[in-house]
Amino acid sequence: NRAVFEVADNGCGIPKERLRTLFSGTGGPDPNAPADSGKHGMGIGLSVCAAIIKAHGGGIKAESKPGEGLTIRFWLETESIETEENQDEQ
């Protein structure tokens, strides 16, 4: 009874030790990121996403294999919606 969303890439990935703070907003840019990565953000976007998802009763997690990419998965509970079709079955 939940909807699961997944976003994956095949980029450079994230080291395991950085995954712990990925959604906290305290990590900032990775100082060890490759020079060609073009990453100049502050690192707060995923913490905002996590806060919104958690406020709606969902969850979020990340899996990474350095050198192979990153997968971020989040889920939200679904609700039953009364439709004419559902009412006819009752």
Biopython code that builds the backbone (N, CA, C, O; Angstrom):
import numpy as np
from Bio.PDB.StructureBuilder import StructureBuilder

atoms = [
    (1, "ASN", "N", (0.821, -1.205, 0.000)),
    (1, "ASN", "CA", (0.000, 0.000, 0.000)),
    (1, "ASN", "C", (0.857, 1.258, 0.000)),
    (1, "ASN", "O", (0.602, 2.206, 0.742)),
    (2, "ARG", "N", (1.855, 1.242, -0.831)),
    (2, "ARG", "CA", (2.692, 2.435, -0.947)),
    (2, "ARG", "C", (3.196, 2.562, -2.372)),
    (2, "ARG", "O", (3.306, 1.584, -3.112)),
    (3, "ALA", "N", (3.496, 3.792, -2.727)),
    (3, "ALA", "CA", (4.073, 4.092, -4.035)),
    (3, "ALA", "C", (5.569, 4.282, -3.828)),
    (3, "ALA", "O", (5.989, 4.999, -2.920)),
    (4, "VAL", "N", (6.364, 3.643, -4.664)),
    (4, "VAL", "CA", (7.818, 3.731, -4.552)),
    (4, "VAL", "C", (8.361, 4.424, -5.791)),
    (4, "VAL", "O", (8.006, 4.077, -6.917)),
    (5, "PHE", "N", (9.219, 5.397, -5.572)),
    (5, "PHE", "CA", (9.854, 6.150, -6.647)),
    (5, "PHE", "C", (11.348, 5.905, -6.560)),
    (5, "PHE", "O", (11.913, 5.853, -5.467)),
    (6, "GLU", "N", (11.985, 5.755, -7.703)),
    (6, "GLU", "CA", (13.415, 5.472, -7.720)),
    (6, "GLU", "C", (14.088, 6.316, -8.799)),
    (6, "GLU", "O", (13.606, 6.424, -9.926)),
    (7, "VAL", "N", (15.208, 6.906, -8.419)),
    (7, "VAL", "CA", (16.021, 7.675, -9.358)),
    (7, "VAL", "C", (17.425, 7.089, -9.285)),
    (7, "VAL", "O", (18.009, 6.983, -8.206)),
    (8, "ALA", "N", (17.958, 6.712, -10.436)),
    (8, "ALA", "CA", (19.288, 6.106, -10.458)),
    (8, "ALA", "C", (20.135, 6.742, -11.554)),
    (8, "ALA", "O", (19.620, 7.210, -12.569)),
    (9, "ASP", "N", (21.437, 6.747, -11.324)),
    (9, "ASP", "CA", (22.355, 7.208, -12.361)),
    (9, "ASP", "C", (23.524, 6.237, -12.443)),
    (9, "ASP", "O", (23.635, 5.314, -11.636)),
    (10, "ASN", "N", (24.370, 6.445, -13.396)),
    (10, "ASN", "CA", (25.561, 5.604, -13.529)),
    (10, "ASN", "C", (26.815, 6.465, -13.430)),
    (10, "ASN", "O", (27.810, 6.234, -14.118)),
    (11, "GLY", "N", (26.736, 7.474, -12.546)),
    (11, "GLY", "CA", (27.849, 8.394, -12.357)),
    (11, "GLY", "C", (28.918, 7.835, -11.442)),
    (11, "GLY", "O", (29.101, 6.621, -11.349)),
    (12, "CYS", "N", (29.617, 8.724, -10.771)),
    (12, "CYS", "CA", (30.763, 8.329, -9.945)),
    (12, "CYS", "C", (30.358, 7.751, -8.594)),
    (12, "CYS", "O", (31.201, 7.185, -7.897)),
    (13, "GLY", "N", (29.084, 7.878, -8.205)),
    (13, "GLY", "CA", (28.641, 7.342, -6.921)),
    (13, "GLY", "C", (29.058, 8.219, -5.760)),
    (13, "GLY", "O", (29.656, 9.279, -5.943)),
    (14, "ILE", "N", (28.734, 7.760, -4.560)),
    (14, "ILE", "CA", (29.054, 8.496, -3.335)),
    (14, "ILE", "C", (29.735, 7.531, -2.381)),
    (14, "ILE", "O", (29.254, 6.412, -2.196)),
    (15, "PRO", "N", (30.832, 7.929, -1.776)),
    (15, "PRO", "CA", (31.503, 7.038, -0.815)),
    (15, "PRO", "C", (30.577, 6.679, 0.345)),
    (15, "PRO", "O", (29.746, 7.488, 0.759)),
    (16, "LYS", "N", (30.724, 5.471, 0.861)),
    (16, "LYS", "CA", (29.869, 4.950, 1.921)),
    (16, "LYS", "C", (29.797, 5.886, 3.136)),
    (16, "LYS", "O", (28.724, 6.069, 3.713)),
    (17, "GLU", "N", (30.917, 6.468, 3.520)),
    (17, "GLU", "CA", (30.931, 7.337, 4.707)),
    (17, "GLU", "C", (30.101, 8.608, 4.509)),
    (17, "GLU", "O", (29.635, 9.188, 5.490)),
    (18, "ARG", "N", (29.907, 9.048, 3.279)),
    (18, "ARG", "CA", (29.082, 10.249, 3.018)),
    (18, "ARG", "C", (27.597, 9.926, 2.952)),
    (18, "ARG", "O", (26.765, 10.822, 3.094)),
    (19, "LEU", "N", (27.251, 8.664, 2.738)),
    (19, "LEU", "CA", (25.835, 8.290, 2.670)),
    (19, "LEU", "C", (25.114, 8.565, 3.985)),
    (19, "LEU", "O", (23.923, 8.877, 3.986)),
    (20, "ARG", "N", (25.825, 8.452, 5.101)),
    (20, "ARG", "CA", (25.205, 8.662, 6.420)),
    (20, "ARG", "C", (24.656, 10.072, 6.578)),
    (20, "ARG", "O", (23.660, 10.264, 7.276)),
    (21, "THR", "N", (25.277, 11.059, 5.948)),
    (21, "THR", "CA", (24.847, 12.454, 6.113)),
    (21, "THR", "C", (24.204, 13.017, 4.852)),
    (21, "THR", "O", (23.970, 14.223, 4.763)),
    (22, "LEU", "N", (23.920, 12.170, 3.889)),
    (22, "LEU", "CA", (23.408, 12.627, 2.600)),
    (22, "LEU", "C", (22.119, 13.423, 2.726)),
    (22, "LEU", "O", (21.929, 14.400, 2.003)),
    (23, "PHE", "N", (21.233, 13.027, 3.628)),
    (23, "PHE", "CA", (19.929, 13.683, 3.766)),
    (23, "PHE", "C", (19.880, 14.669, 4.928)),
    (23, "PHE", "O", (18.814, 15.203, 5.231)),
    (24, "SER", "N", (21.016, 14.924, 5.587)),
    (24, "SER", "CA", (21.028, 15.805, 6.758)),
    (24, "SER", "C", (21.218, 17.271, 6.409)),
    (24, "SER", "O", (20.859, 18.139, 7.204)),
    (25, "GLY", "N", (21.772, 17.569, 5.245)),
    (25, "GLY", "CA", (22.017, 18.961, 4.872)),
    (25, "GLY", "C", (23.266, 19.528, 5.503)),
    (25, "GLY", "O", (23.555, 20.715, 5.348)),
    (26, "THR", "N", (24.017, 18.697, 6.217)),
    (26, "THR", "CA", (25.220, 19.188, 6.890)),
    (26, "THR", "C", (26.501, 18.820, 6.162)),
    (26, "THR", "O", (27.584, 19.263, 6.544)),
    (27, "GLY", "N", (26.386, 18.016, 5.119)),
    (27, "GLY", "CA", (27.581, 17.529, 4.440)),
    (27, "GLY", "C", (28.250, 18.545, 3.545)),
    (27, "GLY", "O", (29.479, 18.589, 3.473)),
    (28, "GLY", "N", (27.469, 19.365, 2.860)),
    (28, "GLY", "CA", (28.041, 20.301, 1.904)),
    (28, "GLY", "C", (28.632, 19.572, 0.721)),
    (28, "GLY", "O", (28.522, 18.349, 0.630)),
    (29, "PRO", "N", (29.255, 20.295, -0.185)),
    (29, "PRO", "CA", (29.863, 19.666, -1.353)),
    (29, "PRO", "C", (30.976, 18.706, -0.940)),
    (29, "PRO", "O", (31.646, 18.923, 0.070)),
    (30, "ASP", "N", (31.165, 17.670, -1.703)),
    (30, "ASP", "CA", (32.215, 16.693, -1.426)),
    (30, "ASP", "C", (33.566, 17.292, -1.793)),
    (30, "ASP", "O", (33.817, 17.569, -2.966)),
    (31, "PRO", "N", (34.440, 17.496, -0.809)),
    (31, "PRO", "CA", (35.743, 18.083, -1.118)),
    (31, "PRO", "C", (36.622, 17.156, -1.953)),
    (31, "PRO", "O", (37.598, 17.603, -2.556)),
    (32, "ASN", "N", (36.282, 15.870, -1.991)),
    (32, "ASN", "CA", (37.065, 14.904, -2.755)),
    (32, "ASN", "C", (36.443, 14.567, -4.100)),
    (32, "ASN", "O", (36.895, 13.647, -4.781)),
    (33, "ALA", "N", (35.399, 15.312, -4.491)),
    (33, "ALA", "CA", (34.744, 15.053, -5.775)),
    (33, "ALA", "C", (35.734, 15.318, -6.900)),
    (33, "ALA", "O", (36.563, 16.223, -6.802)),
    (34, "PRO", "N", (35.650, 14.533, -7.964)),
    (34, "PRO", "CA", (36.547, 14.770, -9.099)),
    (34, "PRO", "C", (36.394, 16.190, -9.631)),
    (34, "PRO", "O", (35.303, 16.759, -9.590)),
    (35, "ALA", "N", (37.477, 16.753, -10.127)),
    (35, "ALA", "CA", (37.465, 18.131, -10.609)),
    (35, "ALA", "C", (36.475, 18.335, -11.745)),
    (35, "ALA", "O", (35.975, 19.444, -11.933)),
    (36, "ASP", "N", (36.185, 17.287, -12.503)),
    (36, "ASP", "CA", (35.272, 17.427, -13.633)),
    (36, "ASP", "C", (33.815, 17.134, -13.261)),
    (36, "ASP", "O", (32.954, 17.064, -14.137)),
    (37, "SER", "N", (33.541, 16.965, -11.972)),
    (37, "SER", "CA", (32.186, 16.591, -11.571)),
    (37, "SER", "C", (31.198, 17.737, -11.733)),
    (37, "SER", "O", (30.001, 17.486, -11.880)),
    (38, "GLY", "N", (31.649, 18.973, -11.712)),
    (38, "GLY", "CA", (30.760, 20.116, -11.884)),
    (38, "GLY", "C", (29.792, 20.307, -10.733)),
    (38, "GLY", "O", (28.770, 20.973, -10.899)),
    (39, "LYS", "N", (30.083, 19.746, -9.579)),
    (39, "LYS", "CA", (29.181, 19.843, -8.426)),
    (39, "LYS", "C", (29.598, 21.034, -7.576)),
    (39, "LYS", "O", (30.687, 21.071, -7.004)),
    (40, "HIS", "N", (28.701, 22.000, -7.516)),
    (40, "HIS", "CA", (29.016, 23.200, -6.744)),
    (40, "HIS", "C", (27.897, 23.551, -5.769)),
    (40, "HIS", "O", (27.889, 24.657, -5.230)),
    (41, "GLY", "N", (26.958, 22.648, -5.528)),
    (41, "GLY", "CA", (25.827, 22.921, -4.652)),
    (41, "GLY", "C", (26.226, 22.932, -3.187)),
    (41, "GLY", "O", (27.345, 22.579, -2.814)),
    (42, "MET", "N", (25.267, 23.352, -2.371)),
    (42, "MET", "CA", (25.481, 23.426, -0.932)),
    (42, "MET", "C", (25.139, 22.109, -0.231)),
    (42, "MET", "O", (25.468, 21.942, 0.944)),
    (43, "GLY", "N", (24.493, 21.178, -0.919)),
    (43, "GLY", "CA", (24.180, 19.899, -0.308)),
    (43, "GLY", "C", (22.921, 19.880, 0.531)),
    (43, "GLY", "O", (22.753, 18.986, 1.360)),
    (44, "ILE", "N", (22.016, 20.856, 0.338)),
    (44, "ILE", "CA", (20.799, 20.878, 1.158)),
    (44, "ILE", "C", (19.568, 20.369, 0.416)),
    (44, "ILE", "O", (18.532, 20.150, 1.044)),
    (45, "GLY", "N", (19.647, 20.177, -0.886)),
    (45, "GLY", "CA", (18.482, 19.757, -1.668)),
    (45, "GLY", "C", (17.889, 18.444, -1.207)),
    (45, "GLY", "O", (16.672, 18.332, -1.065)),
    (46, "LEU", "N", (18.732, 17.441, -0.969)),
    (46, "LEU", "CA", (18.221, 16.147, -0.539)),
    (46, "LEU", "C", (17.662, 16.193, 0.878)),
    (46, "LEU", "O", (16.753, 15.428, 1.200)),
    (47, "SER", "N", (18.187, 17.077, 1.735)),
    (47, "SER", "CA", (17.634, 17.185, 3.086)),
    (47, "SER", "C", (16.240, 17.798, 3.039)),
    (47, "SER", "O", (15.376, 17.432, 3.836)),
    (48, "VAL", "N", (16.015, 18.722, 2.118)),
    (48, "VAL", "CA", (14.683, 19.301, 1.945)),
    (48, "VAL", "C", (13.724, 18.228, 1.434)),
    (48, "VAL", "O", (12.602, 18.114, 1.927)),
    (49, "CYS", "N", (14.158, 17.440, 0.447)),
    (49, "CYS", "CA", (13.338, 16.339, -0.073)),
    (49, "CYS", "C", (12.986, 15.368, 1.047)),
    (49, "CYS", "O", (11.828, 14.972, 1.184)),
    (50, "ALA", "N", (13.971, 14.985, 1.844)),
    (50, "ALA", "CA", (13.743, 14.035, 2.931)),
    (50, "ALA", "C", (12.747, 14.589, 3.944)),
    (50, "ALA", "O", (11.884, 13.855, 4.427)),
    (51, "ALA", "N", (12.855, 15.873, 4.271)),
    (51, "ALA", "CA", (11.930, 16.476, 5.240)),
    (51, "ALA", "C", (10.498, 16.460, 4.717)),
    (51, "ALA", "O", (9.569, 16.165, 5.469)),
    (52, "ILE", "N", (10.312, 16.771, 3.449)),
    (52, "ILE", "CA", (8.970, 16.770, 2.856)),
    (52, "ILE", "C", (8.400, 15.354, 2.829)),
    (52, "ILE", "O", (7.241, 15.141, 3.183)),
    (53, "ILE", "N", (9.207, 14.401, 2.413)),
    (53, "ILE", "CA", (8.752, 13.016, 2.346)),
    (53, "ILE", "C", (8.385, 12.493, 3.729)),
    (53, "ILE", "O", (7.343, 11.857, 3.892)),
    (54, "LYS", "N", (9.220, 12.749, 4.719)),
    (54, "LYS", "CA", (8.945, 12.292, 6.082)),
    (54, "LYS", "C", (7.712, 12.978, 6.657)),
    (54, "LYS", "O", (6.959, 12.359, 7.409)),
    (55, "ALA", "N", (7.491, 14.253, 6.315)),
    (55, "ALA", "CA", (6.306, 14.973, 6.795)),
    (55, "ALA", "C", (5.022, 14.344, 6.256)),
    (55, "ALA", "O", (3.952, 14.500, 6.846)),
    (56, "HIS", "N", (5.131, 13.643, 5.150)),
    (56, "HIS", "CA", (3.968, 12.975, 4.549)),
    (56, "HIS", "C", (3.940, 11.488, 4.891)),
    (56, "HIS", "O", (3.214, 10.718, 4.262)),
    (57, "GLY", "N", (4.728, 11.083, 5.887)),
    (57, "GLY", "CA", (4.698, 9.707, 6.365)),
    (57, "GLY", "C", (5.496, 8.715, 5.541)),
    (57, "GLY", "O", (5.316, 7.506, 5.688)),
    (58, "GLY", "N", (6.371, 9.199, 4.680)),
    (58, "GLY", "CA", (7.162, 8.314, 3.833)),
    (58, "GLY", "C", (8.569, 8.137, 4.347)),
    (58, "GLY", "O", (8.885, 8.510, 5.476)),
    (59, "GLY", "N", (9.404, 7.570, 3.514)),
    (59, "GLY", "CA", (10.802, 7.348, 3.851)),
    (59, "GLY", "C", (11.655, 7.491, 2.610)),
    (59, "GLY", "O", (11.155, 7.474, 1.485)),
    (60, "ILE", "N", (12.950, 7.633, 2.830)),
    (60, "ILE", "CA", (13.887, 7.816, 1.727)),
    (60, "ILE", "C", (15.203, 7.147, 2.093)),
    (60, "ILE", "O", (15.615, 7.169, 3.253)),
    (61, "LYS", "N", (15.867, 6.547, 1.099)),
    (61, "LYS", "CA", (17.188, 5.976, 1.341)),
    (61, "LYS", "C", (18.006, 6.035, 0.057)),
    (61, "LYS", "O", (17.469, 6.186, -1.040)),
    (62, "ALA", "N", (19.295, 5.913, 0.222)),
    (62, "ALA", "CA", (20.214, 5.954, -0.922)),
    (62, "ALA", "C", (21.124, 4.743, -0.875)),
    (62, "ALA", "O", (21.524, 4.279, 0.193)),
    (63, "GLU", "N", (21.439, 4.249, -2.052)),
    (63, "GLU", "CA", (22.404, 3.159, -2.208)),
    (63, "GLU", "C", (23.409, 3.610, -3.251)),
    (63, "GLU", "O", (23.043, 4.186, -4.276)),
    (64, "SER", "N", (24.676, 3.345, -2.981)),
    (64, "SER", "CA", (25.698, 3.786, -3.917)),
    (64, "SER", "C", (26.828, 2.776, -4.005)),
    (64, "SER", "O", (27.196, 2.126, -3.026)),
    (65, "LYS", "N", (27.355, 2.669, -5.196)),
    (65, "LYS", "CA", (28.567, 1.901, -5.426)),
    (65, "LYS", "C", (29.540, 2.866, -6.095)),
    (65, "LYS", "O", (29.392, 3.175, -7.277)),
    (66, "PRO", "N", (30.535, 3.343, -5.345)),
    (66, "PRO", "CA", (31.476, 4.289, -5.941)),
    (66, "PRO", "C", (32.016, 3.773, -7.274)),
    (66, "PRO", "O", (32.446, 2.627, -7.398)),
    (67, "GLY", "N", (31.975, 4.654, -8.251)),
    (67, "GLY", "CA", (32.409, 4.310, -9.589)),
    (67, "GLY", "C", (31.324, 3.687, -10.453)),
    (67, "GLY", "O", (31.512, 3.516, -11.658)),
    (68, "GLU", "N", (30.177, 3.343, -9.843)),
    (68, "GLU", "CA", (29.089, 2.709, -10.588)),
    (68, "GLU", "C", (27.790, 3.501, -10.572)),
    (68, "GLU", "O", (26.936, 3.288, -11.431)),
    (69, "GLY", "N", (27.620, 4.408, -9.619)),
    (69, "GLY", "CA", (26.413, 5.219, -9.603)),
    (69, "GLY", "C", (25.712, 5.263, -8.256)),
    (69, "GLY", "O", (26.172, 4.696, -7.264)),
    (70, "LEU", "N", (24.586, 5.955, -8.259)),
    (70, "LEU", "CA", (23.798, 6.200, -7.059)),
    (70, "LEU", "C", (22.332, 5.919, -7.371)),
    (70, "LEU", "O", (21.846, 6.232, -8.458)),
    (71, "THR", "N", (21.635, 5.327, -6.407)),
    (71, "THR", "CA", (20.187, 5.126, -6.505)),
    (71, "THR", "C", (19.553, 5.731, -5.269)),
    (71, "THR", "O", (19.938, 5.414, -4.144)),
    (72, "ILE", "N", (18.585, 6.598, -5.480)),
    (72, "ILE", "CA", (17.806, 7.163, -4.378)),
    (72, "ILE", "C", (16.384, 6.651, -4.550)),
    (72, "ILE", "O", (15.797, 6.741, -5.629)),
    (73, "ARG", "N", (15.849, 6.118, -3.471)),
    (73, "ARG", "CA", (14.507, 5.534, -3.494)),
    (73, "ARG", "C", (13.701, 6.172, -2.364)),
    (73, "ARG", "O", (14.168, 6.267, -1.229)),
    (74, "PHE", "N", (12.481, 6.608, -2.694)),
    (74, "PHE", "CA", (11.605, 7.086, -1.626)),
    (74, "PHE", "C", (10.218, 6.519, -1.833)),
    (74, "PHE", "O", (9.847, 6.127, -2.939)),
    (75, "TRP", "N", (9.461, 6.481, -0.754)),
    (75, "TRP", "CA", (8.126, 5.889, -0.806)),
    (75, "TRP", "C", (7.160, 6.708, 0.024)),
    (75, "TRP", "O", (7.530, 7.352, 1.005)),
    (76, "LEU", "N", (5.920, 6.660, -0.401)),
    (76, "LEU", "CA", (4.812, 7.332, 0.272)),
    (76, "LEU", "C", (3.651, 6.354, 0.376)),
    (76, "LEU", "O", (3.413, 5.559, -0.534)),
    (77, "GLU", "N", (2.941, 6.418, 1.480)),
    (77, "GLU", "CA", (1.769, 5.569, 1.656)),
    (77, "GLU", "C", (0.686, 6.023, 0.688)),
    (77, "GLU", "O", (0.561, 7.212, 0.394)),
    (78, "THR", "N", (-0.090, 5.072, 0.201)),
    (78, "THR", "CA", (-1.191, 5.403, -0.695)),
    (78, "THR", "C", (-2.504, 5.338, 0.079)),
    (78, "THR", "O", (-2.581, 4.748, 1.156)),
    (79, "GLU", "N", (-3.507, 5.943, -0.480)),
    (79, "GLU", "CA", (-4.835, 5.944, 0.123)),
    (79, "GLU", "C", (-5.808, 5.273, -0.823)),
    (79, "GLU", "O", (-5.638, 5.308, -2.041)),
    (80, "SER", "N", (-6.826, 4.663, -0.250)),
    (80, "SER", "CA", (-7.909, 4.134, -1.074)),
    (80, "SER", "C", (-8.818, 5.290, -1.457)),
    (80, "SER", "O", (-9.117, 6.157, -0.635)),
    (81, "ILE", "N", (-9.247, 5.295, -2.688)),
    (81, "ILE", "CA", (-10.141, 6.347, -3.173)),
    (81, "ILE", "C", (-11.469, 5.702, -3.527)),
    (81, "ILE", "O", (-11.522, 4.729, -4.280)),
    (82, "GLU", "N", (-12.523, 6.246, -2.983)),
    (82, "GLU", "CA", (-13.858, 5.745, -3.289)),
    (82, "GLU", "C", (-14.242, 6.160, -4.703)),
    (82, "GLU", "O", (-14.248, 7.346, -5.035)),
    (83, "THR", "N", (-14.555, 5.191, -5.515)),
    (83, "THR", "CA", (-15.027, 5.463, -6.866)),
    (83, "THR", "C", (-16.363, 4.774, -7.047)),
    (83, "THR", "O", (-16.757, 3.950, -6.222)),
    (84, "GLU", "N", (-17.056, 5.103, -8.112)),
    (84, "GLU", "CA", (-18.324, 4.441, -8.392)),
    (84, "GLU", "C", (-18.118, 2.942, -8.536)),
    (84, "GLU", "O", (-18.955, 2.153, -8.097)),
    (85, "GLU", "N", (-17.021, 2.549, -9.143)),
    (85, "GLU", "CA", (-16.719, 1.144, -9.331)),
    (85, "GLU", "C", (-16.582, 0.429, -7.987)),
    (85, "GLU", "O", (-17.101, -0.674, -7.813)),
    (86, "ASN", "N", (-15.877, 1.063, -7.029)),
    (86, "ASN", "CA", (-15.709, 0.473, -5.687)),
    (86, "ASN", "C", (-17.054, 0.365, -4.984)),
    (86, "ASN", "O", (-17.311, -0.630, -4.306)),
    (87, "GLN", "N", (-17.912, 1.358, -5.128)),
    (87, "GLN", "CA", (-19.220, 1.353, -4.454)),
    (87, "GLN", "C", (-20.109, 0.257, -5.018)),
    (87, "GLN", "O", (-20.873, -0.356, -4.273)),
    (88, "ASP", "N", (-20.026, -0.004, -6.319)),
    (88, "ASP", "CA", (-20.830, -1.052, -6.926)),
    (88, "ASP", "C", (-20.450, -2.427, -6.400)),
    (88, "ASP", "O", (-21.297, -3.318, -6.337)),
    (89, "GLU", "N", (-19.182, -2.616, -6.018)),
    (89, "GLU", "CA", (-18.711, -3.902, -5.530)),
    (89, "GLU", "C", (-19.182, -4.171, -4.116)),
    (89, "GLU", "O", (-19.219, -5.327, -3.694)),
    (90, "GLN", "N", (-19.546, -3.132, -3.368)),
    (90, "GLN", "CA", (-19.937, -3.290, -1.965)),
    (90, "GLN", "C", (-21.348, -3.639, -1.797)),
    (90, "GLN", "O", (-21.813, -3.803, -0.669)),
]
sb = StructureBuilder()
sb.init_structure("model")
sb.init_model(0)
sb.init_chain("A")
sb.init_seg("    ")
for serial, (resi, resn, name, xyz) in enumerate(atoms, 1):
    if name == "N":
        sb.init_residue(resn, " ", resi, " ")
    sb.init_atom(name, np.array(xyz, "f"), 0.0, 1.0, " ", f" {name:<3s}", serial, name[0])
structure = sb.get_structure()
